[in-house]
Amino acid sequence: MSQQRVLPYIILGMLANEDNLTGRQITELFETEIGNFWKAAHSQVYPELKRMVKEQWVTVHDRPTNAKERYYKITSLGQDHLNQWISEPNDTPQQKDLFSLKMFFIKDSRDPRIPLLIEAQIDILKEQLAGFLARKSLLFDDREKIQENYGHYLILTRAIARCQGQIQWLEQSLIYIEH
């Protein structure tokens, strides 16, 4: 089974939400909004945009005031593909959890790497949680803003709950190891 390209749909979603974005602006959105649950490097975004232009999912044009920057806009074909992709249920969650993978291979409960890995993971999750909470208070400080971007709100609150749950589980695991 071949893996479906996801990056073009993420870019289409960005362009559907905010028309006329530059490649740089798209890359920045990966760092600020999307990057908490999906990563894409600068080197991935531009070739994908080129493919999407060729496939006529997006158009590209120069701004008259700045010919150096190219702006991308979703086409009706691109919107159709985005709508179809959003409507399809996922058959499996996307998971790339290196912490869990490493822990899986440790056999002995007294292995000194376990508390180190857990403590490092707690630190990472607490930093992520702080970022999620800051984004929530910045973007969704009233009900109207929540309604205007409800899907984003749901994913952000899911990320907050996931981090809180993982931190709680890890802290309980540390207590268990220490006793």
LUMVODREN-188063 format. One line per field, with one value per residue: x, y, z of N, C-alpha, C in turn. Coordinates in steps of 0.1 Angstrom, whole numbers, plus 5000, padded with zeros to 4 digits. Atoms other than C-alpha are relative to their C-alpha. Layout:
REM LUMVODREN-188063
n_east = (X; ...)
n_north = (Y; ...)
n_up = (Z; ...)
ca_east = (X; ...)
ca_north = (Y; ...)
ca_up = (Z; ...)
c_east = (X; ...)
c_north = (Y; ...)
c_up = (Z; ...)
This chain:
REM LUMVODREN-188063
n_east = (5009; 4991; 5004; 5006; 4993; 5008; 4996; 5008; 5013; 4997; 4998; 5013; 5008; 4995; 5005; 5015; 5003; 4995; 4996; 4988; 4988; 4987; 4994; 4994; 5012; 5005; 4990; 5002; 5012; 4996; 4993; 5008; 5013; 5001; 4988; 5002; 5004; 4995; 4988; 4996; 4988; 5000; 4996; 5012; 5011; 4999; 5003; 5014; 5008; 4997; 5008; 5014; 5002; 5000; 5012; 5011; 5007; 4998; 4994; 4989; 4998; 4992; 5007; 4994; 4991; 4988; 4999; 4991; 5008; 5010; 5011; 5008; 5014; 5006; 5010; 5013; 4996; 4993; 5010; 5007; 4991; 4999; 5013; 5001; 4990; 5006; 5012; 4996; 4995; 4986; 5000; 4991; 4994; 4986; 4992; 4985; 4997; 4987; 4999; 5007; 4992; 4989; 5004; 5005; 4989; 4993; 5006; 4999; 5006; 4990; 4991; 4999; 5004; 5015; 5004; 4994; 5009; 5013; 4998; 4999; 5013; 5008; 4995; 5004; 5014; 5004; 4997; 5010; 5012; 4999; 5002; 5014; 5009; 4998; 5007; 5014; 5004; 4999; 5009; 5014; 5003; 5015; 5008; 5001; 4988; 5001; 5010; 4995; 4990; 5003; 4992; 4987; 5002; 5001; 4987; 4992; 5005; 4996; 4986; 4999; 5004; 4990; 4987; 5003; 5002; 4987; 4992; 5005; 4995; 4986; 4997; 5004; 4990; 4988; 5002; 5000; 4986; 4992; 5004)
n_north = (4988; 4988; 4990; 4988; 4987; 4992; 4986; 4992; 4997; 4991; 4987; 4996; 4995; 4987; 4990; 4999; 4992; 4987; 4999; 4993; 5001; 5003; 5012; 4997; 4999; 5014; 5006; 4995; 5006; 5013; 4997; 4994; 5006; 5014; 5008; 5008; 5014; 5005; 4993; 5000; 4991; 4991; 5007; 5008; 4992; 4994; 5010; 5004; 4989; 5001; 5011; 4996; 4991; 5008; 5008; 4990; 4999; 4986; 4991; 4992; 4987; 4990; 4988; 4988; 4991; 5007; 5011; 5010; 5009; 5007; 5002; 5012; 4999; 5013; 5000; 5008; 5014; 5002; 5000; 5013; 5011; 4998; 5004; 5014; 5006; 4998; 5009; 5014; 5004; 5005; 5015; 5003; 4988; 4998; 5001; 5002; 4997; 5006; 5003; 5013; 5010; 5003; 5006; 5014; 5009; 5002; 5012; 5000; 4988; 4993; 4994; 4986; 4991; 4997; 4987; 4989; 4998; 4995; 4986; 4992; 4999; 4991; 4986; 4997; 4998; 4988; 4989; 5001; 4996; 4986; 4994; 5002; 4992; 4986; 4999; 5000; 4987; 4990; 5002; 5004; 4994; 4998; 5010; 4996; 5005; 5015; 5003; 4996; 5009; 5010; 5012; 4997; 5000; 5014; 5006; 4994; 5005; 5014; 5000; 4997; 5012; 5011; 4997; 5001; 5014; 5006; 4995; 5007; 5014; 5000; 4997; 5012; 5010; 4997; 5004; 5015; 5004; 4996; 5008)
n_up = (5000; 5001; 4990; 5007; 4997; 4992; 5000; 5008; 4994; 4990; 5007; 5005; 4988; 4996; 5011; 4999; 4988; 5002; 5014; 5004; 4991; 5006; 4995; 4987; 4991; 4998; 4991; 4987; 4994; 4995; 4988; 4989; 4998; 5004; 4995; 4987; 5003; 5013; 5004; 5014; 5002; 5011; 5012; 5004; 5004; 5013; 5011; 5000; 5007; 5015; 5005; 4999; 5012; 5012; 4999; 5000; 4988; 4996; 5010; 4994; 5007; 4993; 4995; 5008; 4991; 4996; 5010; 4994; 4992; 5008; 4991; 5004; 4997; 5003; 5011; 4997; 5000; 4987; 4990; 5001; 4994; 4985; 4994; 5001; 4990; 4986; 4999; 4998; 4986; 4999; 4997; 4989; 4996; 5004; 4987; 5001; 4987; 4997; 4986; 4998; 5007; 4992; 4988; 5003; 5001; 4987; 4994; 4985; 4993; 4993; 5010; 4996; 5011; 4999; 4994; 5008; 5011; 4995; 4996; 5013; 5006; 4992; 5003; 5014; 5000; 4993; 5009; 5010; 4994; 4998; 5013; 5004; 4992; 5005; 5013; 4997; 4994; 5011; 5011; 4997; 4987; 4998; 5007; 5014; 5006; 5000; 5011; 5013; 5004; 4991; 5002; 4994; 4986; 4996; 5001; 4990; 4987; 5000; 4998; 4985; 4992; 5002; 4993; 4986; 4997; 5001; 4989; 4988; 5001; 4998; 4986; 4992; 5003; 4993; 4986; 5000; 5001; 4988; 4989)
ca_east = (5000; 5016; 5015; 4994; 5012; 4999; 5019; 4999; 4967; 4982; 4993; 4959; 4943; 4966; 4957; 4920; 4922; 4943; 4946; 4978; 5006; 5042; 5063; 5080; 5046; 5036; 5069; 5063; 5028; 5045; 5066; 5039; 5006; 5010; 5044; 5030; 5016; 5031; 5066; 5077; 5111; 5116; 5132; 5099; 5075; 5089; 5091; 5056; 5043; 5060; 5042; 5009; 5012; 5019; 4989; 4968; 4959; 4973; 4983; 5014; 5019; 5042; 5030; 5034; 5050; 5075; 5085; 5109; 5081; 5058; 5023; 5002; 4965; 4943; 4923; 4888; 4905; 4927; 4897; 4879; 4909; 4911; 4874; 4876; 4907; 4890; 4859; 4878; 4882; 4917; 4924; 4951; 4965; 4999; 5024; 5062; 5069; 5106; 5103; 5078; 5099; 5130; 5112; 5097; 5132; 5143; 5137; 5148; 5128; 5160; 5176; 5191; 5181; 5144; 5142; 5165; 5143; 5111; 5124; 5135; 5102; 5084; 5105; 5097; 5060; 5058; 5075; 5050; 5021; 5032; 5033; 4998; 4983; 4999; 4985; 4951; 4950; 4962; 4939; 4908; 4902; 4864; 4836; 4834; 4870; 4864; 4834; 4853; 4880; 4865; 4885; 4918; 4904; 4895; 4929; 4946; 4925; 4932; 4969; 4966; 4947; 4972; 5002; 4985; 4976; 5011; 5028; 5005; 5013; 5050; 5051; 5032; 5056; 5085; 5070; 5064; 5101; 5114; 5095)
ca_north = (5000; 5033; 5061; 5091; 5125; 5146; 5178; 5190; 5188; 5207; 5235; 5235; 5239; 5268; 5285; 5278; 5296; 5325; 5334; 5345; 5332; 5331; 5300; 5317; 5324; 5287; 5276; 5299; 5285; 5251; 5266; 5284; 5265; 5232; 5222; 5210; 5180; 5179; 5189; 5200; 5215; 5244; 5220; 5200; 5229; 5245; 5213; 5204; 5239; 5234; 5200; 5215; 5243; 5217; 5196; 5229; 5226; 5261; 5291; 5312; 5349; 5377; 5407; 5439; 5457; 5429; 5407; 5387; 5371; 5345; 5342; 5310; 5307; 5276; 5268; 5253; 5220; 5223; 5231; 5200; 5178; 5194; 5189; 5153; 5146; 5162; 5141; 5108; 5091; 5082; 5044; 5047; 5075; 5090; 5080; 5085; 5084; 5078; 5079; 5050; 5031; 5034; 5025; 4994; 4980; 4983; 4950; 4956; 4979; 4989; 5001; 5035; 5050; 5048; 5077; 5098; 5092; 5098; 5130; 5143; 5135; 5153; 5184; 5182; 5178; 5206; 5229; 5218; 5223; 5258; 5266; 5251; 5270; 5303; 5297; 5290; 5322; 5342; 5327; 5317; 5341; 5344; 5322; 5341; 5333; 5296; 5295; 5312; 5285; 5256; 5228; 5245; 5250; 5213; 5202; 5226; 5215; 5179; 5186; 5202; 5172; 5148; 5166; 5168; 5131; 5121; 5142; 5127; 5091; 5098; 5113; 5083; 5060; 5077; 5073; 5036; 5032; 5049; 5026)
ca_up = (5000; 4989; 5014; 5003; 5000; 5028; 5024; 4994; 5013; 5042; 5018; 5002; 5036; 5044; 5010; 5015; 5049; 5037; 5000; 4983; 5005; 4996; 5000; 5030; 5046; 5041; 5057; 5086; 5092; 5096; 5123; 5142; 5136; 5119; 5133; 5166; 5148; 5113; 5102; 5068; 5059; 5036; 5011; 5010; 5006; 4975; 4953; 4965; 4954; 4920; 4916; 4927; 4901; 4875; 4887; 4886; 4922; 4928; 4907; 4912; 4904; 4912; 4932; 4911; 4941; 4947; 4917; 4939; 4959; 4943; 4957; 4956; 4954; 4955; 4924; 4922; 4913; 4944; 4965; 4952; 4961; 4996; 5002; 4991; 5013; 5044; 5038; 5038; 5072; 5083; 5083; 5108; 5130; 5120; 5147; 5148; 5185; 5191; 5229; 5229; 5204; 5225; 5257; 5240; 5235; 5272; 5290; 5326; 5349; 5366; 5334; 5344; 5310; 5319; 5344; 5321; 5291; 5311; 5326; 5292; 5278; 5306; 5299; 5262; 5268; 5294; 5269; 5242; 5266; 5275; 5238; 5232; 5261; 5249; 5214; 5229; 5249; 5219; 5193; 5212; 5240; 5233; 5219; 5186; 5178; 5187; 5163; 5135; 5135; 5153; 5137; 5147; 5182; 5185; 5174; 5198; 5228; 5218; 5218; 5253; 5267; 5251; 5266; 5300; 5299; 5288; 5315; 5342; 5330; 5328; 5363; 5377; 5359; 5375; 5410; 5402; 5392; 5423; 5446)
c_east = (5009; 4994; 4996; 5009; 4990; 5003; 4992; 4987; 5001; 5002; 4987; 4991; 5004; 4995; 4985; 4996; 5005; 5006; 5013; 5011; 5012; 5005; 5006; 4989; 4995; 5010; 4999; 4988; 5004; 5007; 4991; 4987; 5000; 5011; 4998; 4995; 5004; 5012; 5002; 5011; 4998; 5003; 4989; 4989; 5001; 4999; 4986; 4992; 5002; 4991; 4985; 4996; 4999; 4987; 4987; 4991; 5001; 5006; 5011; 5000; 5009; 4992; 5006; 5009; 5013; 5002; 5008; 4991; 4989; 4988; 4992; 4986; 4994; 4990; 4988; 5003; 5007; 4990; 4992; 5008; 5000; 4987; 4998; 5009; 4994; 4989; 5004; 5005; 5014; 4998; 5009; 5006; 5015; 5008; 5015; 5005; 5013; 5002; 4994; 5008; 5013; 4997; 4996; 5012; 5008; 4992; 4999; 4995; 5010; 5010; 5001; 4996; 4985; 4997; 5006; 4991; 4986; 5001; 5002; 4987; 4990; 5003; 4995; 4985; 4995; 5003; 4989; 4987; 4999; 4997; 4985; 4991; 5002; 4993; 4985; 4995; 5001; 4990; 4986; 4996; 4985; 4993; 4999; 5012; 5000; 4991; 5006; 5010; 4999; 5009; 5014; 4999; 4999; 5014; 5010; 4996; 5003; 5015; 5003; 4997; 5010; 5012; 4997; 4999; 5014; 5009; 4995; 5005; 5015; 5004; 4996; 5009; 5013; 4999; 5000; 5015; 5008; 4996; 5002)
c_north = (5012; 5011; 5013; 5013; 5008; 5015; 5008; 5004; 5010; 5014; 5005; 5006; 5014; 5011; 5002; 5010; 5015; 5001; 5007; 5000; 4997; 4987; 5002; 5000; 4986; 4993; 5005; 4995; 4986; 5001; 5004; 4992; 4985; 4991; 4993; 4986; 4995; 5009; 5000; 5010; 5009; 4993; 4990; 5009; 5005; 4990; 4996; 5011; 4999; 4989; 5004; 5010; 4992; 4992; 5009; 5000; 5015; 5008; 5008; 5013; 5009; 5012; 5012; 5008; 4993; 4988; 4988; 4989; 4994; 4997; 4988; 5001; 4987; 5002; 4992; 4985; 4996; 4999; 4987; 4989; 5002; 4995; 4985; 4993; 5002; 4991; 4985; 4997; 4994; 4985; 4997; 5014; 5001; 5000; 4998; 5005; 4993; 4996; 4986; 4988; 4996; 4993; 4985; 4990; 4998; 4989; 5002; 5013; 5008; 5007; 5015; 5010; 5004; 5013; 5012; 5003; 5006; 5015; 5010; 5002; 5009; 5014; 5004; 5003; 5012; 5012; 5001; 5005; 5015; 5007; 4999; 5010; 5015; 5002; 5001; 5013; 5011; 4999; 4999; 5005; 5004; 4990; 5003; 4995; 4985; 4996; 5002; 4989; 4988; 4987; 5002; 5000; 4986; 4993; 5005; 4995; 4985; 4999; 5003; 4988; 4989; 5002; 4998; 4985; 4993; 5004; 4993; 4985; 4999; 5002; 4988; 4988; 5002; 4996; 4985; 4994; 5002; 4992; 4985)
c_up = (5000; 5010; 4992; 5004; 5008; 4999; 4990; 5006; 5012; 4994; 4995; 5011; 5004; 4990; 5000; 5011; 4997; 4985; 4998; 5011; 4992; 5006; 5014; 5010; 5003; 5010; 5014; 5007; 5005; 5013; 5012; 5003; 4998; 5006; 5013; 4997; 4986; 4996; 4985; 4999; 4988; 4987; 4995; 4994; 4986; 4988; 5000; 4993; 4985; 4994; 5000; 4989; 4988; 4999; 4999; 5012; 5006; 4988; 5007; 4992; 5008; 5004; 4992; 5008; 5004; 4991; 5005; 5007; 4991; 5010; 4994; 5004; 4996; 4989; 5004; 5000; 5013; 5011; 5000; 5006; 5015; 5006; 5000; 5011; 5014; 5003; 5003; 5014; 4999; 5003; 5011; 5005; 4996; 5013; 4996; 5014; 5004; 5015; 5002; 4993; 5008; 5013; 4998; 5000; 5014; 5008; 5015; 5006; 5007; 4991; 5004; 4989; 5001; 5006; 4991; 4988; 5004; 5004; 4988; 4993; 5007; 4997; 4986; 5000; 5008; 4992; 4989; 5006; 5002; 4987; 4996; 5008; 4996; 4987; 5002; 5005; 4990; 4990; 5004; 5014; 5002; 4991; 4985; 4992; 4999; 4988; 4986; 4995; 5009; 4999; 5006; 5016; 5006; 5000; 5011; 5014; 5001; 5004; 5015; 5008; 4998; 5008; 5015; 5004; 5000; 5012; 5013; 5000; 5002; 5015; 5009; 4997; 5007; 5015; 5001; 5000; 5012; 5012; 4998)
